[in-house]
Every structure is written in structure tokens, then in C-alpha cells.
Amino acid sequence: MAGVVTIISPEKRIELNSYDVDAWNLLLREAQTKPIDHVRDFYEKLVTQFPNAGRYWKAFIEHEVFCH
């Protein structure tokens, strides 16, 4: 019999490892599909966790400017 595969949500992965970039990127892709008013808190957490990551700042700013 094959082993059991456990799928862990990106949120849980971040809870376990706040530097799990793959999990953050999954949530970022999801956030980019929603209105900025619903995901602004997520972006704040993202750039707080990775303050030197220009790509995350860029995504946040573009969402604010172009999806208002």
C-alpha cells in the first residue's frame, strides 16, 4: 500500500516556517486575484517578513495603483 500524502496549507506552512518563500508565493498569487481592500493586510505581512524583497514591494504597489 502506498503511503499517506498530507497536504499542508500555505498558511500552516508559514506558521511552521515564516521564511517558507514557496508558501508565501502561493498566497501572493491568490492575493493578486482579489480586490486590494481584501488583501492589503496580507501584503503588509509579506513586506514586513521580507522587507528587502523588491519583488514583493513591487507586487504590493502595483496592486494598490492598478487595482484600485
Secondary structure, DSSP 4 states (H G I P E B T S, - for coil): -PPPP----HHHHHHH-TT-HHHHHHHHHHHTTS-HHHHHHHHHHHHHHSTT-HHHHHHHHHHHHH--
